[in-house]
């Protein structure tokens, strides 16, 4: 996103979480660890200091993973308190998923740690490499901003390679961005088992219906789940070759152990932990979520992906519904 904004002519300061990355990225003008092959423009400042950029910025974009988000927010809060004044209009997160333990969405963590600011989340069918590579993409900016400020920031982030849509449904956009990771694991299992397009189309269609059922029960709006942050992100994450969650499911179905993938290969798989939280939530609230149920059984109770699919296929017959 920093590369995209810099190409639009925005004044961008990048603050890596690890100080060692500052020197590496400044010298190479590239994030070789997480986004190799994409140049960081010469006008982009790279530093480990939040000030003075933080107090001068109108938008602070936070891209830390959920497990580090709260501590990063603490650093930002301390920096803002020391500066005394700022021009911030929006604290915007790119992070998808939920915080382990609290089950809070990233924007909720930010609201809790940095009260008094407008918050937002940017979500939709986008792989970072393709945004950096200026491939045409579309995304949703959901926020607590008033309409005038939301339109201003939407325009500042949009360009020939990225079209930004507005939304006020923070809950729904965040739900779609976290649930799709769970369903992508199931889609990967289909790939690993060598199943055909019929199976994947059926799974993803019913996953969308289940996402809508869970999402609206938890406060999201129907239209959101059929938009970019719902259906759009689901399609991308279930089918894209860059999807970590899809790849994780594929490898499980091919016989690679979860322990090997998580603890030895150190794969970052948001859907693995997210599934646990949503499974518990659906049980507590009585939400019908058979796909989540079978993914949970495969991930935590050693039910094979093949058996999980058979269980889904042999459920009681019913009329099609959302």
Protein Blocks (a to p, Z undefined) as FASTA:
>chain_A
ZZmmmmnopacddddfblklmmmmmmnopafklmghiacdfklccdfbfbfklmmpmbdc
dfbdfklmmmmmmmmmmmmmmnopacbfbdcdfbecjdehjlpafklmmmmmmghiacdd
dedjddfklmmnopacddddddfbdfklmmmmmmmmgcfklccdddfblmlmmmmmmmmm
mmmmmmmmmmmnopafklmmmmmmmmmmmmmmmmmmnopafklmmmmklmmmmmmmmmmm
klmklmmmmmmmnopafklmmmmnopacfklmmmmmmmmmmmmnopacfklmmmmmmmmn
opafklmmmmmmmmccddddZZ
